[in-house]
Amino acid sequence: MHMKAYETLVALSKKAHLIKGIEMLLDWDQETYMPKRAGNIRAEQKKLLSNLSHEIRISSPYTTALSSLIDLETGAILHPELHEAQRDALKVWRHDYLRLKKLPTEFVEKFAEASTKSVFIWEEAKKTNNFHLFLPALEELVSLSRKKADLIGYDEHPYDALIDEFEPGTQTVKIDKLFSQLKQGLLRLFVEVKEIQKNHPEERLNIPLHENHYALCTKALDLINYNWDQSRLDLSLHPFSSACHPHDSRITVRKEPLSIIEEILSALHEAGHSFYEMGLNPQEHGTPLGEAISFGVHESISRWWETRVGRSFPFWKFFYPSFKEALHTKKSLPPLETFYKELLRSKASLIRTESDEITYSFHIILRFNIEKKLIEGSLRPKDIPEMWRYEMQENLNISPQNDSEGCLQDIHWAIGAFGYFPTYTLGNLFCAQLFEAFEKEYPQWPQEIESGNFDFIRAWQQREIFSLGRRLNGFELVEKISGKELSSQPFIEHLYTKYTSVFS
């Protein structure tokens, strides 16, 4: 009887997941090909799909099947004869169900509609540098997010309820502690690296913007054996990755690139996300055993491909000849060593996605601090630009001249994704400890990359991470693989070694 209940739960979960997959396709279309005037009907479509998916996952048949297999109050498994993977899946289903059950369908619809419409307002506000145009939509989304936190409930901080959606197993106080330690370490490192970089005056690379940056990004993905049968690359205002099934993964790079090098790195970053999605078990699609662990673990894979591969000297030793050939430029490009030094150089940037490995986390800590204050009610949305300028000046000694290069640069608040930003830096920390374990198994990884072999990286990630589904949370995964609790120290030590080896 219990197996019938489990099969019912799987069938309902897969149905809800199919609907969410359709919603993801609408999101992808909205950012790539959708006509401008289609915004209102798209909001209606997403409102409907959010309703359908939510209703399935809190329906009476779903509740009956789940509660017959696991005690909803205590989390005790009611049928121990289920195999271990099934028991792990039930714990995740229960976690998600208890969150969703607290959100009325009317609220889910309202949130979906508001976040869809606000994206178009944000795009116009960013284009025209008009924060006040976006402010009413932002105020509504902050209000809805605060209400969401209250509906879900929390023990210590309302932000806990929101971050749990993106990084289960963590709390605001835990991130506060990690980020505080990380910030102090990075501030010291940033000062030290700036000092040693003085012995290596900056050289302008004068690398032209490729007339078809899409083609060059495609070439880079070809070289790392990106699977085009299960994915595609398109153009959007802001790079992103979206997947509705392991056999259907979509990624983008910018429509209007500022730097061809940054676009290549962005393509590698989004490919990392795509590798994760394509590596999930298609037979378990729609169940916790066929889903990614968390946003932070997802980011650890994308940062792995962007920074550990794409910002490594072995990669550019392999890729540089193809890069020079593809540019078709009459200008002579610098020697590889000079190019790599400038690629790595650490300097303050106003734009998060163009930041180097040392300064990137300052951008995330800033956004985390703002979100935390917004959700607890100690910061009003209209005061975000002022806090943004203050913290940028305090941490990086630079300040945006306008809000388009400041608080309007990211899409996340426009889609109501409060709680998402911390996962970017958690991804860096996860990656540092996961890579230490990988490096012990493959100490020859630089030589393999230099020779153009990348398959062994995906094979390790597949075995150790992708195949797990959501059986562990991100912190448990890191401890299982590295043998240590998550800490900021391995990440700081990696950056110190990397930068001092190049600039000392």
C-alpha positions in Angstrom: 0.0 0.0 0.0 2.8 2.4 0.9 4.4 1.9 -2.6 1.1 3.0 -4.2 1.2 6.1 -2.1 4.8 6.7 -3.1 3.9 6.3 -6.8 1.0 8.7 -6.4 3.4 11.2 -4.8 5.9 10.8 -7.7 3.2 11.2 -10.3 1.8 14.4 -8.7 5.2 15.8 -8.1 6.2 15.2 -11.7 3.0 16.9 -13.0 3.7 20.0 -10.9 7.3 20.0 -12.1 6.1 19.9 -15.7 4.0 23.0 -15.1 7.0 24.7 -13.5 9.0 23.7 -16.5 6.6 25.4 -18.8 6.8 28.5 -16.6 10.6 28.4 -17.0 10.2 28.3 -20.8 8.0 31.4 -20.5 10.7 33.1 -18.4 13.4 32.2 -21.0 11.2 33.5 -23.8 10.5 36.7 -21.8 14.2 37.5 -21.6 15.1 36.5 -25.2 12.4 36.7 -27.9 9.1 37.9 -26.4 7.7 41.1 -27.9 7.7 44.1 -25.6 3.9 44.6 -25.6 3.3 41.0 -24.5 4.1 41.8 -20.8 0.6 41.8 -19.5 -0.5 38.6 -21.1 2.7 36.9 -20.0 1.9 38.0 -16.4 -1.5 36.4 -16.8 0.0 33.2 -18.2 2.5 32.9 -15.3 -0.2 33.7 -12.7 -2.2 30.7 -14.1 0.8 28.3 -14.1 1.8 29.3 -10.6 -1.7 28.6 -9.5 -1.8 25.2 -11.1 1.6 24.0 -9.8 0.9 25.3 -6.3 -2.6 23.7 -6.1 -1.2 20.3 -7.1 1.5 20.4 -4.4 -0.9 21.2 -1.6 -3.9 19.2 -2.9 -5.7 16.6 -0.9 -4.3 13.6 -2.9 -0.8 15.0 -2.5 -1.2 15.6 1.2 -2.8 12.2 1.8 0.0 10.4 -0.1 2.8 12.3 1.7 1.3 12.1 5.2 0.9 8.3 4.8 4.6 8.0 4.2 6.1 10.5 6.6 4.9 12.2 9.7 4.3 15.8 8.7 4.8 17.1 12.2 7.9 15.1 13.3 9.5 14.1 10.0 9.5 10.4 11.1 9.4 7.9 8.2 6.4 5.7 8.6 7.6 2.9 6.4 11.2 2.1 7.1 11.3 -0.6 4.4 11.5 2.2 1.8 15.0 2.3 0.4 17.3 5.0 1.6 17.0 7.3 -1.5 13.2 7.2 -1.2 13.4 8.1 2.5 15.7 11.0 1.7 13.2 12.2 -1.1 10.3 12.1 1.4 12.2 14.4 3.8 12.7 17.0 1.0 9.1 16.6 -0.1 7.9 17.3 3.5 10.2 20.3 3.8 8.9 21.8 0.5 5.3 21.0 1.4 5.3 22.6 4.8 6.6 25.8 3.1 4.0 25.8 0.3 1.1 24.9 2.5 1.5 28.2 4.4 1.2 30.3 1.2 -2.4 30.8 0.0 -2.9 30.3 -3.7 -4.1 33.9 -4.0 -0.8 35.1 -2.6 1.2 32.9 -5.0 -0.8 34.3 -7.9 -0.3 37.9 -6.8 3.4 37.4 -6.3 3.8 35.8 -9.8 1.9 38.6 -11.5 3.7 41.4 -9.6 7.2 40.0 -10.3 6.5 39.4 -14.0 5.2 42.9 -14.6 8.0 44.5 -12.6 10.7 43.1 -14.9 9.5 45.3 -17.7 9.5 48.4 -15.5 13.0 47.5 -14.2 14.3 47.1 -17.8 13.0 50.6 -18.7 14.3 52.1 -15.4 17.8 50.6 -15.9 17.9 51.8 -19.5 16.8 55.4 -18.6 18.7 55.5 -15.2 15.4 56.2 -13.4 15.2 54.5 -10.0 12.0 56.3 -9.1 10.3 54.6 -12.1 11.1 51.2 -10.6 10.5 52.2 -6.9 6.7 51.5 -6.7 7.1 48.0 -8.2 10.1 47.4 -5.8 8.1 48.6 -2.8 5.3 46.2 -3.7 7.7 43.3 -4.1 9.5 44.1 -0.8 6.1 44.2 0.9 5.0 40.9 -0.6 8.3 39.3 0.4 7.9 40.5 4.0 4.4 39.0 4.0 5.8 35.8 2.5 8.3 35.6 5.3 5.5 36.1 7.9 3.3 33.5 6.2 6.1 30.9 6.1 7.3 31.7 9.6 10.8 31.8 11.2 12.5 31.4 14.5 15.1 34.2 14.5 15.0 36.5 11.5 12.3 37.0 8.8 15.1 36.7 6.1 15.5 33.0 7.2 12.2 32.2 5.6 13.3 33.6 2.3 16.8 32.2 2.0 15.5 28.8 2.9 13.9 28.7 -0.6 17.3 29.1 -2.3 19.7 27.5 0.3 17.9 25.0 2.6 19.8 24.4 5.8 21.1 27.9 6.4 20.0 30.9 8.4 20.8 34.6 8.4 23.0 34.4 11.5 25.1 31.6 9.8 25.6 33.7 6.7 26.4 36.8 8.8 29.2 34.9 10.6 30.6 33.4 7.3 30.4 36.7 5.4 31.9 38.7 8.3 35.0 36.4 8.4 35.2 36.4 4.6 35.0 40.2 4.4 37.8 40.7 6.8 40.0 38.2 5.0 39.3 39.7 1.6 39.9 43.3 2.7 43.4 42.3 3.9 44.0 40.3 0.7 42.8 43.2 -1.5 45.1 45.6 0.1 48.1 43.2 -0.2 47.4 42.4 -3.8 47.0 46.0 -4.8 50.4 46.6 -3.3 52.2 43.8 -5.1 50.4 44.7 -8.4 52.2 48.1 -8.3 55.3 46.2 -9.4 53.4 45.2 -12.6 52.0 48.4 -14.1 48.6 47.8 -15.9 48.9 47.3 -19.6 46.0 48.0 -22.0 45.2 44.9 -23.9 43.4 46.7 -26.7 41.4 43.5 -27.6 38.7 44.5 -30.0 35.0 43.6 -29.4 34.4 40.8 -31.7 31.8 41.6 -34.5 30.1 38.3 -33.5 30.7 37.6 -29.9 28.1 34.9 -30.0 30.2 32.9 -32.4 33.3 33.2 -30.2 31.3 32.1 -27.1 30.0 29.2 -29.0 33.6 28.2 -30.0 34.7 28.3 -26.4 31.8 26.0 -25.4 32.6 23.7 -28.3 36.1 23.3 -26.9 34.9 22.2 -23.5 32.5 19.7 -25.1 29.3 21.5 -24.4 26.3 19.3 -25.4 24.3 21.1 -28.0 21.8 18.2 -28.4 20.4 19.1 -24.9 20.9 22.8 -24.8 21.1 26.1 -26.7 22.8 29.5 -26.4 20.9 32.8 -27.0 21.2 36.5 -26.2 19.6 38.5 -23.4 19.9 41.7 -21.5 21.4 39.8 -18.5 23.2 36.4 -18.8 21.2 33.5 -17.3 20.7 29.8 -17.3 17.3 28.1 -17.4 16.3 24.4 -17.6 13.0 22.6 -17.6 14.5 19.1 -18.1 18.0 17.5 -18.3 17.4 17.3 -22.1 16.3 21.0 -22.4 18.8 23.5 -20.9 18.9 27.1 -22.1 21.7 29.6 -21.5 22.4 33.2 -22.7 25.1 35.8 -23.0 24.6 39.6 -23.3 23.0 41.2 -26.3 25.3 44.2 -25.9 28.7 43.0 -24.5 31.2 45.3 -23.0 34.2 43.0 -23.3 34.7 39.9 -25.3 36.7 38.2 -22.6 34.0 38.8 -20.0 31.5 37.3 -22.4 33.6 34.2 -22.9 33.9 33.8 -19.1 30.1 34.4 -18.8 29.4 31.7 -21.3 31.6 29.3 -19.3 29.8 30.3 -16.1 26.3 29.7 -17.6 27.6 26.4 -19.1 28.5 25.3 -15.6 24.9 25.8 -14.6 23.8 23.9 -17.7 26.2 21.0 -17.0 24.5 20.6 -13.7 21.0 20.5 -15.2 22.0 18.2 -18.0 23.7 15.9 -15.4 20.6 15.3 -13.3 18.9 11.9 -13.6 16.1 12.2 -16.2 14.4 9.1 -14.8 13.9 10.9 -11.5 12.9 14.2 -13.2 10.2 16.0 -11.1 11.3 14.3 -7.8 13.9 15.4 -5.3 16.2 12.7 -6.6 16.3 14.5 -9.9 16.7 18.1 -8.7 19.8 20.2 -8.0 20.8 20.5 -4.3 20.6 24.3 -3.9 21.3 27.6 -5.6 24.6 27.8 -3.8 25.8 24.4 -5.0 24.6 25.3 -8.5 26.7 28.4 -8.3 29.7 26.4 -7.1 29.6 24.5 -10.4 29.2 27.6 -12.5 32.0 29.4 -10.6 34.2 26.3 -11.0 33.9 26.5 -14.8 34.3 30.3 -14.9 37.1 30.7 -12.4 38.9 27.4 -11.8 38.8 26.6 -15.5 38.1 29.9 -17.4 40.4 32.1 -15.2 43.2 29.5 -15.1 46.5 29.8 -17.0 46.3 26.3 -18.4 42.9 27.1 -20.0 44.2 30.2 -21.7 47.4 28.4 -22.8 45.0 25.9 -24.5 42.5 28.5 -25.8 44.6 31.5 -26.6 45.6 30.4 -30.2 42.0 29.8 -31.1 41.0 33.1 -29.5 43.5 35.1 -31.5 42.6 33.3 -34.7 38.9 33.9 -34.2 39.3 37.7 -33.6 40.5 38.3 -37.2 42.3 41.4 -36.0 45.3 43.1 -37.6 46.3 44.4 -34.2 49.0 42.2 -32.5 47.7 40.7 -29.3 50.0 40.7 -26.2 52.0 37.6 -25.2 50.0 35.1 -23.2 51.7 35.9 -19.9 50.8 39.6 -20.3 47.2 38.8 -21.3 46.8 36.4 -18.3 48.1 38.9 -15.8 45.6 41.5 -17.0 42.8 39.0 -17.0 43.6 38.3 -13.4 44.3 41.8 -12.2 42.3 42.8 -9.2 40.7 46.2 -9.2 37.4 47.7 -7.9 34.5 47.5 -10.3 31.0 49.0 -10.0 29.5 46.0 -11.8 29.1 42.7 -10.0 29.3 40.5 -13.1 32.5 42.2 -14.2 34.3 41.9 -10.9 37.4 39.9 -10.3 37.6 36.9 -7.9 38.8 39.0 -4.9 36.3 41.9 -5.1 33.2 39.9 -6.3 32.1 38.9 -2.8 32.0 42.5 -1.7 29.2 43.0 -4.2 27.2 40.1 -2.7 27.8 41.1 0.9 26.4 44.6 0.0 23.3 43.1 -1.5 22.8 40.7 1.4 23.0 43.5 3.9 20.4 45.5 1.9 18.0 42.6 1.6 18.3 41.7 5.3 17.4 45.3 6.3 14.6 45.5 3.8 13.0 42.3 5.1 13.4 43.2 8.7 12.0 46.7 8.0 15.0 48.8 9.0 15.6 50.1 5.5 13.0 51.6 3.2 13.3 50.8 -0.5 13.6 54.5 -1.4 16.9 54.6 0.6 18.6 51.8 -1.2 20.6 54.0 -3.5 22.1 55.9 -0.6 23.1 52.7 1.3 24.5 51.3 -1.9 26.8 54.3 -2.5 27.9 54.3 1.1 28.9 50.6 1.2 30.6 50.7 -2.2 32.7 53.6 -1.0 33.4 52.0 2.3 34.5 48.6 0.9 35.9 49.4 -2.6 36.5 53.1 -2.5 34.4 53.7 -5.5 30.8 55.0 -5.9 28.4 54.7 -8.8 27.6 57.9 -10.7 24.1 56.7 -11.4 21.7 54.0 -10.3 22.0 52.0 -13.6 25.6 51.1 -12.6 24.4 50.8 -9.0 21.3 49.4 -7.5 19.5 48.9 -10.8 22.2 46.6 -12.4 20.6 43.3 -11.4 17.3 41.7 -12.3 16.9 39.7 -9.0 14.8 42.2 -7.1 12.6 42.8 -10.1 11.6 39.1 -10.1 11.2 39.1 -6.3 14.1 36.8 -5.6 15.0 38.1 -2.1 17.3 35.5 -0.5 19.0 34.6 -3.8 22.1 36.9 -3.6 23.9 35.2 -0.7 24.0 31.9 -2.7 26.5 33.5 -5.1 29.2 33.8 -2.4 28.2 30.6 -0.7 28.9 29.1 -4.2 32.4 30.4 -4.1 33.0 29.0 -0.6 31.4 25.6 -1.6 33.6 25.5 -4.7 36.8 26.1 -2.8 36.3 23.1 -0.5 34.9 20.9 -3.3 37.8 21.7 -5.5 40.3 20.8 -2.8 38.9 17.3 -2.8 38.8 17.1 -6.6 42.5 18.3 -6.7 43.6 15.5 -4.4 42.1 13.0 -6.9 43.3 14.8 -10.0 46.6 16.6 -9.1 47.4 16.6 -12.9 44.3 18.7 -13.7 46.3 21.7 -15.1 48.1 19.5 -17.6 44.8 17.9 -18.6 43.2 21.3 -19.3 46.2 22.5 -21.1 45.8 19.6 -23.5 42.1 20.3 -24.0 40.7 17.5 -21.9 37.7 18.7 -19.8 35.6 15.5 -19.6 37.2 14.3 -16.4 35.9 17.4 -14.6 32.3 16.7 -15.5 32.7 13.0 -14.7 33.8 13.9 -11.2 31.0 16.4 -10.7 28.5 13.9 -12.1 29.7 11.2 -9.7 30.1 13.3 -6.5 27.3 16.0 -6.9 24.9 15.7 -9.8 23.9 12.1 -9.1 22.8 12.9 -5.5 19.8 14.9 -6.4 18.7 16.7 -3.2 19.6 13.9 -0.8 21.9 16.4 1.1 21.9 20.1 1.5 24.8 22.2 0.4 26.6 22.3 3.8 26.2 18.6 4.2 27.6 18.0 0.7 30.7 20.1 1.4 31.4 18.3 4.7 30.8 14.9 3.1 33.2 15.5 0.2 35.9 17.7 1.9 35.7 16.2 5.4 35.4 19.8 6.9 32.7 22.2 7.9 32.2 25.1 5.5 34.7 27.9 6.1 35.8 31.0 4.3 39.5 30.1 4.8 40.0 27.7 1.9 38.6 30.3 -0.5 40.9 33.1 0.8 43.9 30.8 0.8 43.2 29.8 -2.8 43.0 33.5 -3.9 46.2 34.4 -2.0 48.1 31.6 -3.7 46.7 32.4 -7.1 47.4 36.1 -7.1 50.8 36.0 -5.4 52.0 33.4 -7.8 51.2 35.7 -10.7 52.1 39.1 -9.4 54.9 38.5 -6.9 
